[in-house]
Amino acid sequence: MGWFGSWLSSWFSFGLSYGLSLVVGLAVVLAAPLQVAAEFSLPPLPYAANGLEPSIDARTMTIHHDRHHAAYVANLNAQIPTFPSLASVDLTTLQGSISNYSPAVRNNGGGHYNHSLFWTVMAPGGQGGQPSEALGQAITAAFGSQEAMEQQFNQAAASRFGSGWAWLIVKPDGALAITSTPNQDNPLMDLPGVERGTPILALDVWEHAYYLNYQNRRPDYISAWWDVVNWKEVNSLYAAAPSTKSGL
Ligand SMILES: [Fe+2]
């Protein structure tokens, strides 16, 4: 075999081993999802990343969804080997029994639920509609007026020290209330000190939700956020809440 023959032979064996590696690698990649199926998955944003501008900029939305929310999902799934029951529990149901789990499940399970809700209660400006008649009446009954409700909500969001969330909830007696929680806790969690109820509106006041555009001006972020509230979704959540008459 001359130099050309040996050159050809070496390339042939290289190609064969490389090809085999590709086949084996592909098989591993295809088989892997069957073995480590993630029980929780990242929902896509229901609008374009720039859909909430100018209230929330596209870069913030992309980082918030693609990195922060994705990390909560990945870290929650990483807890499944430790807590196999996670593989069969619904995300909302999980919140109500969170005291049975580790801080990692509480933080990441809360983060996954909270952000999944947060994306849906926002919509591009002008597309969110208005509170329904039923929700409007409940708001008036609980707070006196829409404006008073928003002021109380703003206060809860602005005064949450450090990281956390502001919520409009339907209490077990069917009345509306505003509350806030630290970190990734939420009003569904069976934890001491939590004012419990069904969340129908949520606002993320972690710095990662606004810092790129608003820096330390959290009140400006809160004020601009009302322009992108998806009242149509809030109306649906109110109607579906277990303790509202319309949800029975
Ligand atoms: Fe967040």
Residues whose N, C-alpha, C, O or C-beta is under 5 A from the ligand:
A	BS01	LIG	D204 W206 A209
